[in-house]
Amino acid sequence: ELRKDGFDLAEARYRELQPILVE
């Protein structure tokens, strides 16, 4: 479960950075 939490957090971070990379 802990590993899943870390993945969720990483995914949220990636989504936040995605718009910046697109622009």
C-alpha positions as CSV (number, residue, x, y, z in Angstrom):
1,E,0.0,0.0,0.0
2,L,2.8,2.4,0.8
3,R,4.3,1.8,-2.6
4,K,0.9,2.6,-4.1
5,D,0.8,5.9,-2.2
6,G,4.2,6.9,-3.5
7,F,3.1,6.1,-7.0
8,D,-0.1,8.2,-6.6
9,L,1.9,11.1,-5.3
10,A,4.4,10.8,-8.2
11,E,1.5,10.7,-10.7
12,A,-0.1,13.9,-9.1
13,R,3.3,15.6,-9.4
14,Y,3.7,14.5,-13.0
15,R,0.2,15.8,-13.9
16,E,1.1,19.2,-12.4
17,L,4.3,19.3,-14.5
18,Q,2.6,18.1,-17.7
19,P,0.9,21.5,-18.5
20,I,4.3,23.2,-18.2
21,L,5.9,20.7,-20.5
22,V,3.1,21.0,-23.0
23,E,3.4,24.8,-23.1
